[in-house]
Amino acid sequence: MLATVDVHFVPARFNIHSPQVSRVRFRPQNPGSFGTSNLSFQATSAGNGQLAIMDPQGELVRTHDFPTFSTWTQSFTWDGRDKDGTLLPDGDYSWKVQAMGADNPDGPSLELNGRVTIDSSSFIKFRSSANGPSGLPLVSDSYTLPGGAFQTAARLDYLPEGMASGNSDAVQVALGIRFGIIKNLEISFNGLGTLALGTTSQGATLIGANLAWAFLPLPDNRAGLSLAAPDLGLSLNLGGAFPLNDSTAYPMRAWSSGLVSGGRLGLAAQLRFGLLSLLLEPVMYLAPWAPNIATAPVPSKPTSLPDARATFFGSLNGGVYLDLDWLLFGISAALHTDGNLVPGLPVPLSAYLQIMPLDGLTIGLSAMLPISEKLPALPQMGL
């Protein structure tokens, strides 16, 4: 038996509602979609309208027409520029939508309002090398994420023989997550795994965290390459890492990653010449799992060491990079003060390339090479 059901649809009464912005505060100079804010609203049925953006003084600076509403969600992506393409100054901007329904084109228009802020201090940089602080694999820079920002990063390293645990080539994968707590203060969490090639020896595995405070942030006046009047940025990094397997019991066993088991306190100095930055970072480490190397030069497990003791040692890290927002290339090196901690410890040199193939996605590729077979023996402090 067949039954017929008649269904009559009544057009929804025209209305606009739910104004939203994808970024309440944004910096137009940030790369990709991070330099824009999406202004959107909902329409219940067909119609048309116009979006207008006003500066802090109430002057009209940009408009966008919606000739017809073909979907429920209407949006306009604003890049922080006026109708002539001129970048607008920092400030609180208001936006207003006026719309009319197709069912009543001569009726009164409906109106929605919202606000968005241009903030040039909201740096979002793709420099997280996944070893904690922002920067290159072996040295930090002074940047922090703005408050409320979130970033993940991944890095792939190739380590030739002697640069990792064991006596074989290795590949190393590092992952990091960064959160902007408030302006100039961020926290990051990171992990590292190393796989030795051509051998069955166990690779290094570390997890860590870092708190970065940019107490002297860089100004937002970067433009081209300029050797005159460079900008200085300073940040303090406090963090540490913990080994998840025996291969990283030795505190500098994963030194080539910039991630060392134990506590870490560093001062990152960045001298910026437009797109070019010079980096210098003295770091002090406290390695609570360091052995007495005279009696246990190659330990197997921290808890099994008969003469285990905490050890202070330091490093002086440096580097240079060219930053084009979507692409970054840099070279970094690290000089550790305690060359005898691991016999035959080389001085690492890292070439690093980071790209942004898609908005919000960055990929880093790093090559590590030794530039010295062994450091001179310097004094060691133990507790």
C-alpha positions as CSV (number, residue, x, y, z in Angstrom):
1,M,0.0,0.0,0.0
2,L,1.4,3.4,-0.9
3,A,0.8,6.6,1.0
4,T,1.3,10.1,-0.1
5,V,2.5,12.8,2.3
6,D,2.4,16.4,1.3
7,V,5.0,18.6,3.0
8,H,4.9,22.4,2.6
9,F,8.0,24.4,3.4
10,V,7.5,27.9,4.6
11,P,10.5,30.2,3.9
12,A,12.2,31.3,7.1
13,R,11.8,34.8,8.1
14,F,14.9,36.8,7.2
15,N,17.3,37.5,10.0
16,I,21.0,37.9,10.7
17,H,22.7,36.9,13.9
18,S,25.8,35.5,15.6
19,P,28.6,37.9,14.6
20,Q,32.0,36.3,15.1
21,V,35.7,37.0,14.5
22,S,38.3,34.3,14.1
23,R,41.0,36.4,15.7
24,V,39.9,39.1,18.1
25,R,43.5,40.5,18.0
26,F,45.8,40.0,15.0
27,R,49.0,41.2,13.4
28,P,48.7,41.8,9.6
29,Q,52.4,41.1,9.1
30,N,52.1,37.5,10.4
31,P,52.4,34.9,7.6
32,G,49.4,33.3,6.0
33,S,46.1,33.3,7.7
34,F,47.7,34.3,11.0
35,G,47.9,37.8,9.5
36,T,44.1,38.0,8.9
37,S,40.9,37.9,10.8
38,N,37.7,36.3,9.5
39,L,34.6,38.4,10.2
40,S,31.4,36.3,9.9
41,F,27.7,36.2,10.7
42,Q,24.7,33.9,10.0
43,A,21.7,34.6,7.7
44,T,18.5,32.6,8.0
45,S,17.4,33.0,4.3
46,A,18.2,34.7,1.0
47,G,19.1,38.4,1.0
48,N,22.0,40.8,0.5
49,G,24.0,43.2,2.6
50,Q,27.2,45.1,3.2
51,L,30.0,44.9,5.8
52,A,31.7,48.2,6.9
53,I,34.8,48.5,9.0
54,M,35.5,51.7,11.0
55,D,38.7,52.9,12.6
56,P,39.0,53.9,16.3
57,Q,37.8,57.4,15.4
58,G,34.7,56.0,13.7
59,E,35.9,56.8,10.1
60,L,35.0,54.3,7.4
61,V,38.1,52.5,6.2
62,R,36.9,49.3,4.4
63,T,33.6,47.9,2.9
64,H,32.6,44.6,1.5
65,D,29.4,43.8,-0.4
66,F,27.4,40.6,-0.2
67,P,25.3,40.7,-3.4
68,T,23.4,37.6,-2.4
69,F,23.3,35.3,0.6
70,S,23.5,31.8,-0.9
71,T,24.5,30.0,2.3
72,W,23.8,30.5,6.0
73,T,27.3,31.6,6.9
74,Q,28.6,34.8,5.4
75,S,32.2,35.9,5.9
76,F,34.8,38.4,4.9
77,T,38.6,37.9,5.6
78,W,40.2,41.2,6.6
79,D,43.9,41.7,6.2
80,G,44.2,44.9,8.3
81,R,44.3,47.2,5.2
82,D,42.0,49.9,4.0
83,K,40.3,50.1,0.6
84,D,43.5,51.3,-1.1
85,G,45.6,48.4,0.3
86,T,47.4,50.6,2.9
87,L,48.2,48.8,6.2
88,L,46.3,50.4,9.0
89,P,47.7,51.3,12.5
90,D,47.2,49.5,15.7
91,G,43.9,50.0,17.4
92,D,40.3,48.8,18.2
93,Y,38.2,48.7,15.0
94,S,34.5,48.2,14.8
95,W,32.6,46.5,12.0
96,K,28.9,46.6,11.1
97,V,26.7,44.5,8.8
98,Q,23.5,46.0,7.3
99,A,21.4,43.4,5.4
100,M,17.9,43.1,3.8
101,G,16.0,39.9,3.0
102,A,14.9,38.9,-0.5
103,D,11.4,38.5,0.7
104,N,11.1,42.1,1.7
105,P,13.6,44.2,-0.4
106,D,11.9,47.5,0.4
107,G,11.7,46.9,4.1
108,P,14.0,48.2,6.9
109,S,17.5,46.7,7.0
110,L,18.8,44.7,9.8
111,E,22.1,45.5,11.6
112,L,24.9,43.6,13.4
113,N,28.0,44.9,15.1
114,G,31.3,43.5,16.2
115,R,34.9,44.5,17.1
116,V,38.4,43.5,16.1
117,T,41.8,44.7,17.1
118,I,45.0,45.2,15.1
119,D,47.9,44.5,17.5
120,S,51.4,44.6,15.9
121,S,52.9,43.0,19.1
122,S,51.1,39.7,18.4
123,F,54.1,38.0,16.8
124,I,53.4,34.5,15.5
125,K,56.7,33.1,14.3
126,F,57.3,29.6,13.0
127,R,60.7,29.2,14.6
128,S,59.9,26.6,17.2
129,S,62.6,24.0,16.6
130,A,60.8,21.5,18.8
131,N,63.5,21.5,21.4
132,G,61.8,23.9,23.8
133,P,62.5,27.6,23.2
134,S,61.9,29.2,19.9
135,G,64.9,29.4,17.6
136,L,67.3,27.1,15.8
137,P,68.1,23.5,16.9
138,L,71.2,24.5,19.0
139,V,70.4,28.1,20.0
140,S,67.3,30.0,21.1
141,D,66.0,33.4,19.9
142,S,64.1,35.9,21.9
143,Y,60.6,35.5,20.4
144,T,57.6,34.3,22.4
145,L,54.0,33.6,21.1
146,P,51.3,36.2,22.0
147,G,48.9,35.4,24.7
148,G,46.3,32.8,23.6
149,A,48.3,31.6,20.6
150,F,49.1,27.9,20.1
151,Q,51.7,26.3,17.8
152,T,53.0,22.8,17.1
153,A,56.3,22.0,15.4
154,A,58.2,19.0,14.0
155,R,61.8,18.6,13.1
156,L,63.7,15.8,11.4
157,D,67.5,15.5,11.9
158,Y,70.1,13.2,10.3
159,L,73.0,12.5,12.6
160,P,76.2,11.0,11.1
161,E,78.3,8.5,13.1
162,G,79.5,9.9,16.4
163,M,76.8,12.5,16.7
164,A,74.3,10.4,18.5
165,S,74.3,7.5,21.0
166,G,76.3,4.6,19.7
167,N,78.7,4.3,16.8
168,S,76.3,4.5,13.8
169,D,74.3,7.0,11.8
170,A,71.0,8.0,13.2
171,V,67.8,9.8,12.5
172,Q,66.1,12.0,15.1
173,V,62.5,13.2,15.3
174,A,61.5,16.1,17.5
175,L,58.0,17.3,18.3
176,G,57.0,20.5,20.2
177,I,53.9,22.3,21.4
178,R,53.9,25.9,22.4
179,F,51.3,28.0,24.3
180,G,51.3,31.8,24.7
181,I,50.2,32.3,28.4
182,I,50.2,36.1,28.3
183,K,52.0,38.7,26.4
184,N,55.8,37.9,26.3
185,L,55.4,34.7,28.3
186,E,55.0,31.2,26.9
187,I,55.3,27.6,27.9
188,S,56.4,24.7,25.6
189,F,56.4,20.9,25.8
190,N,58.6,18.8,23.7
191,G,59.7,15.3,22.9
192,L,62.7,13.7,21.1
193,G,63.3,10.2,19.7
194,T,66.5,9.0,18.1
195,L,66.8,5.8,16.0
196,A,70.2,4.4,15.3
197,L,70.7,3.1,11.7
198,G,72.3,-0.2,10.9
199,T,72.4,-1.4,14.5
200,T,70.2,-2.8,17.2
201,S,71.3,-0.4,19.9
202,Q,68.7,1.6,21.6
203,G,68.2,5.2,20.7
204,A,67.6,8.2,22.9
205,T,64.2,9.3,24.1
206,L,63.5,12.5,26.0
207,I,60.6,14.6,27.1
208,G,60.9,18.2,28.4
209,A,59.2,21.5,29.1
210,N,60.4,25.2,29.0
211,L,59.1,28.5,30.2
212,A,60.2,31.5,28.2
213,W,59.9,35.2,29.2
214,A,60.8,37.9,26.7
215,F,61.7,40.7,29.2
216,L,63.1,42.8,26.4
217,P,60.8,42.0,23.3
218,L,61.8,43.0,19.8
219,P,59.9,45.9,18.3
220,D,57.8,45.4,15.2
221,N,59.8,47.4,12.7
222,R,61.4,44.6,10.7
223,A,61.9,45.5,7.0
224,G,64.4,44.1,4.6
225,L,68.1,43.9,5.5
226,S,69.5,46.8,7.4
227,L,72.9,47.0,9.2
228,A,72.0,50.3,10.8
229,A,70.4,50.5,14.2
230,P,69.8,46.8,14.9
231,D,67.1,45.7,17.3
232,L,68.0,43.9,20.5
233,G,65.7,41.2,22.1
234,L,66.3,39.3,25.3
235,S,64.5,36.4,26.8
236,L,65.0,34.1,29.8
237,N,64.5,30.3,29.4
238,L,63.9,28.0,32.3
239,G,63.2,24.3,31.6
240,G,64.4,20.8,31.7
241,A,64.1,17.3,30.2
242,F,63.7,13.8,31.5
243,P,65.0,10.6,29.9
244,L,62.6,7.8,29.1
245,N,65.2,5.2,28.5
246,D,68.7,4.2,29.5
247,S,70.3,5.8,26.5
248,T,69.8,9.3,27.8
249,A,70.9,8.6,31.4
250,Y,74.2,10.3,30.5
251,P,73.2,14.0,30.6
252,M,74.7,15.0,27.3
253,R,73.9,11.8,25.4
254,A,71.3,13.8,23.3
255,W,73.3,17.1,23.3
256,S,73.1,17.3,19.5
257,S,69.3,18.0,19.7
258,G,69.6,21.0,22.0
259,L,67.6,18.9,24.5
260,V,69.7,17.7,27.5
261,S,68.4,15.6,30.4
262,G,68.3,17.7,33.5
263,G,67.5,21.4,34.3
264,R,68.3,24.2,32.0
265,L,68.6,28.0,32.5
266,G,69.5,30.2,29.5
267,L,69.6,33.8,28.4
268,A,68.8,34.3,24.7
269,A,70.1,37.4,23.1
270,Q,69.0,38.3,19.6
271,L,70.4,41.1,17.4
272,R,68.1,41.6,14.5
273,F,69.1,43.4,11.3
274,G,65.7,43.4,9.5
275,L,65.4,39.9,8.1
276,L,68.7,38.7,9.4
277,S,69.2,37.8,13.1
278,L,72.4,37.0,15.1
279,L,71.8,34.8,18.2
280,L,73.9,34.2,21.3
281,E,72.8,32.1,24.3
282,P,74.8,31.2,27.4
283,V,73.2,28.2,29.2
284,M,73.7,26.6,32.5
285,Y,72.7,22.9,33.0
286,L,72.1,20.9,36.2
287,A,72.2,17.2,35.4
288,P,71.0,15.2,38.4
289,W,71.7,11.9,36.7
290,A,75.4,12.6,35.8
291,P,77.8,10.0,37.0
292,N,81.2,10.2,38.5
293,I,83.0,9.7,35.1
294,A,86.1,8.4,36.8
295,T,84.3,5.3,38.1
296,A,81.4,5.0,35.7
297,P,82.2,6.6,32.3
298,V,79.4,4.8,30.4
299,P,76.5,4.2,32.8
300,S,73.6,1.9,31.9
301,K,71.0,3.3,34.3
302,P,70.8,6.3,36.6
303,T,69.5,4.4,39.6
304,S,72.2,1.8,39.3
305,L,75.2,4.1,39.4
306,P,77.3,3.6,42.5
307,D,78.7,7.1,42.4
308,A,76.0,9.1,40.8
309,R,76.0,12.8,41.6
310,A,74.5,16.0,40.2
311,T,76.7,18.0,37.9
312,F,76.7,21.6,36.7
313,F,78.0,22.3,33.3
314,G,77.4,25.0,30.7
315,S,77.3,25.8,27.0
316,L,77.7,28.8,24.8
317,N,75.3,28.6,21.9
318,G,75.3,30.8,18.8
319,G,73.7,31.1,15.4
320,V,72.5,33.2,12.5
321,Y,69.3,33.0,10.4
322,L,67.5,34.6,7.6
323,D,63.7,34.9,8.2
324,L,61.3,35.3,5.3
325,D,58.2,34.4,7.3
326,W,57.2,31.4,5.1
327,L,60.9,30.2,5.0
328,L,63.7,30.3,7.5
329,F,67.3,29.2,7.0
330,G,69.9,29.2,9.8
331,I,73.2,27.8,11.1
332,S,73.8,27.2,14.8
333,A,76.6,25.7,16.9
334,A,77.0,24.8,20.6
335,L,80.2,24.8,22.7
336,H,79.9,22.8,25.9
337,T,82.2,23.7,28.8
338,D,82.7,20.1,30.0
339,G,84.2,18.3,27.2
340,N,85.2,15.2,29.3
341,L,81.6,14.4,30.2
342,V,81.4,12.2,27.2
343,P,84.7,11.0,25.9
344,G,85.3,12.2,22.3
345,L,82.4,14.7,22.4
346,P,82.4,16.8,19.2
347,V,81.2,20.3,18.8
348,P,77.9,20.3,16.9
349,L,77.2,22.5,13.9
350,S,73.6,22.5,12.6
351,A,72.2,23.7,9.2
352,Y,68.5,24.2,9.6
353,L,65.7,24.9,7.0
354,Q,62.1,25.5,8.0
355,I,59.2,26.1,5.6
356,M,55.5,26.7,5.9
357,P,53.8,24.7,3.0
358,L,50.3,25.4,4.4
359,D,48.9,28.0,6.8
360,G,49.5,26.7,10.4
361,L,51.8,23.9,9.3
362,T,55.6,24.1,9.5
363,I,58.3,21.5,8.7
364,G,61.9,21.7,9.7
365,L,64.9,19.8,8.2
366,S,68.2,19.9,10.0
367,A,71.6,18.4,9.3
368,M,74.2,18.0,12.1
369,L,77.9,17.8,11.5
370,P,80.9,17.7,14.0
371,I,83.4,20.5,13.6
372,S,85.7,19.3,16.3
373,E,86.6,15.8,17.5
374,K,86.8,16.7,21.1
375,L,86.6,19.8,23.4
376,P,89.4,20.6,25.9
377,A,88.8,19.5,29.4
378,L,87.4,22.3,31.6
379,P,86.6,22.3,35.3
380,Q,83.5,20.4,36.4
381,M,81.3,21.2,39.4
382,G,79.6,18.4,41.2
383,L,77.2,18.1,44.1
